[in-house]
Amino acid sequence: MAGKEWRQARWEEPLVNEYQGRRGGYTIPHGWEDEELARIVGEPWDRLGGLSRGEAPQLPGLSEIELVRHYTRLAHMSYGVDNGPVPLGSCTMKYNPRVSEELASDPRVALLHPLQDEDTVQGLLEILWRLERWLAEITGMDRCSLQPPAGAAGELTGALMIRKYHLDRGEERDEMLVPDSAHGTNPASAAMAGFRVVKIPSNSRGTVDLEALRAALSERTAGIMLTNPNTLGLFEDEILEIARLVHDAGGLLYYDGANLNGIMGIVRPGDMGFDIVHLNVHKTFASPHGGGGPGAGVVCAKGALVDYLPRPLIERRGDRFYWDYSCERCIGRIRAFYGNIAPLLKAYVYIASLSGVGLREAALQATVNTNYFIALMRGVEGYELPYDPERPRKHEVVYSAKPLHRETGVTAGDVAKALLDRGLHAPTIYFPLIVDEALMIEFTDSETPENIEAYAEALREIAEQARRSPEEVKKAPRNTSVARVDEVYANHPRTVTPSYRVHALRAKGLLR
Ligand SMILES: Cc1ncc(COP(=O)(O)O)c(C=O)c1O
């Protein structure tokens, strides 16, 4: 249970590659040479003679029990949704139902190979065919490609589709509009697809500024990339007018579905006027993500845009399912084979177990959780709710720790570290960029009222501690497996991943 007395395990656990010299299910006593092994086992240890390599490969060498203990100790030092709340705004870190995990690891689907003959994988194709139809229904689109492996890949897919659509019509539209509240992957994907990104400012209500949008629209506009509810958790209530303006200018509307959890089963992007949608299947439909597994960024389209979806698409003739590779206008493939199947299977099970009514309830619960938290935060000093504080939020809320920073010098980053000390995962910080000292909090539908209360209480305590002794807050975290890290070292491309290469450099004294 989270709280002030919470402590995380601290094992002096080496990297797996630092374990050497053991094999399989048994262990060899230290110092025993190959001849001794050969004598006991009664076989020449090295049958390859001169062909064998001079040096042992640098593979980890652990016995089975050591391997189990290694990962169990690492698990003790880790934290995830199975430990406690992970209210990372924009990430939708919800509980991953075990039934989905179980079914997706069923050998009848888990052991299939993408090169198998279609006749031998009819069951899987039927599941994917059904999933595609459900996702089209949920988003208000006509067809979907299950290929893109993540949200950002979905965005790139959508941006490439928009580009090809305009080119096919002989129109040179090279500007993509992106609101300043957007996730960084939106402008990045648009730029990768060859567009010039035009930033649209938010108004004082935290939604798209219509005047600025009108001024930006021109015959160069290819489209707009929007998420609704936006990253502030606010519903873009002028979306129908936005759609009209963009369409009248000859542009298309792209929906970033990372925030669908706040509205699924209630309102559909297709009905709001969007032409292309990506879904973060790994968020909205409860597949593990982040360190937990691969993503799925399904892209759906309607009308003429369907022709531009990556191929192959799954089709049905009678009782038989097959991949259709015909591609007159499509953008081609976006990924090898058919996408990341495991998260798609988990999404299938999640949607089947909830049904349309359950999906709607999940969205309502996520919204209730956000607004319960906002109610608890009323009167907590040090944090302010920018942009229309009286307006209810949907799936998430973004506070600013600016007042606390001004008063005590304690930053949003320090608050996040102090939360870790109480056994609570940090929120997303410093995003969206339009909020100073941002704390972006999303409890999802999974979280309990008690944990939401504990989170608000922890934020109040941290603000009080910051006023009493800011330097103490700046020393957090102390109760975690790893204390405050050197942020440059932790983010530098050469050191960010404790890969074996980094380990080898460290062993040679070339890295600290
Ligand atoms: C609003 C928003 N859009 C897009 C993305 C990109 O999704 P992914 O991380 O799956 O590439 C994210 C990811 O956090 C997001 O929050």
The ligand as an ORCA input file, in Angstrom:
! r2SCAN-3c Opt
* xyz 0 1
  C      -1.697     12.380    -27.471
  C      -0.726     11.355    -27.993
  N      -0.591     11.191    -29.311
  C       0.253     10.285    -29.830
  C       1.042      9.480    -29.036
  C       2.014      8.514    -29.682
  O       1.672      7.190    -29.419
  P       2.787      6.046    -29.309
  O       3.526      6.277    -28.035
  O       2.017      4.763    -29.319
  O       3.681      6.158    -30.501
  C       0.954      9.616    -27.646
  C       1.819      8.799    -26.764
  O       1.951      8.974    -25.602
  C       0.044     10.574    -27.108
  O      -0.081     10.712    -25.802
*
